Amino acid sequence: TTTVATRSKPRVTGQLITFVARVSSTTPSLHGTVGFEVPSGAAVPGCAASKVRADGTATCHAAYGAAGSYRVSATYSGDAQHAMSTGTTFQVIERGRTHTVLTTSAGPMTSKTTAFTAVVTSVAPATGHPPGKVHFTVTPSAGHTLKCGGGSRVRLVAGRATCKVSAHRLENSGHYTVKASYPTSAGFSASQDTLRNRTLSGVRTQIEPTKGDGGRRETA
């Protein structure tokens, strides 16, 4: 008989998960290979024919890009003395946590635009750059919400998204608050960061903690 289980905890997107197949028999000296089927998972080369060790086990490593429940099977090839057998399990993959940090340049602004950059990273054991877009909100102390030059939803490239706003409009608004929000995606959870009471001269900065997934607090 063949059974399959996993050693990794927790099990989240981007994490390299180890699946272990165990082949049991009433007769010793097992030979042959185990072929793992890991649908929707990026399997490390070797999973199609993992050699059975002396203790009857074979391993496969795989990572998933989206949360969900996945069926994983392991089929023992059999040998001269042992018949082929298959074991199956269902693996639940959770969304990886994210951490968002929002920054902007301080001091007098001489350019026509002010750039706000959000950096979104995955939190271990999750790995990889979270995909999708960051929603920027620039709210003056008086007046209407300002929009980024290319729209308020900016696509992440290698974990970074930048919003550019007219420096003239920010200067006229006095104090303003900027929020960068990364929404929940198929593979990662939401996080956000906020810069409060900013001015173009960088007089005061307060950063509130993110909601739930990591964050920071600092004043200057």
Secondary structure by P-SEA (a helix, b strand, c coil): cbbbbbcccccccccbbbbbbbbbccccbbbbbbbbbbccccccccccbbbbccccccccccccccbbbbbbbbbbbccccccbbbbbbbbbbcbbbbbbbbbbbbccccccbbbbbbbbbbccccccccbbbbbbbbbcccccccccccccbbbbcccbbbbbccaaaaaaaccbbbbbbbcccccbbbbbcccccccccccbbbbbbccccccccccc
